Amino acid sequence: MHRVAVVGDRDSVLGFRALGVKVFTALEAMETRQIVDKLAKENYGIIFITEQLAKLIPETIERYNNEITPAVILIPSNQGSLNIGLDRINKNVEKAVGSNIL
């Protein structure tokens, strides 16, 4: 059975703990990369990561985009959205459908 995790700054991800989601805090690129790679090896099926941290590790995010698991999903932090996650969704929909329907 796959597990779900959230990676981000403390203020952005603390609320997920109440939902039973495993929470990991990070502030720097190297720390974030290590956490995401560790979670992928530990059979996590979904990894939510704040857009601010994902922006620091684009090569790691791209590497997991080509894998079936884990699904790496970008979410806004408490500082707001950078629209990176929404842009990824739009690109995937356009690739699947042939045009942007969103």
Secondary structure, DSSP 8 states (H G I E B T S, - for coil): --EEEEEE-HHHHGGGGGGT-EEEE--SHHHHHHHHHHHHHTTEEEEEEEHHHHTT-HHHHHHHHTSSSSEEEEE-BTTB--SHHHHHHHHHHHHHHSS---
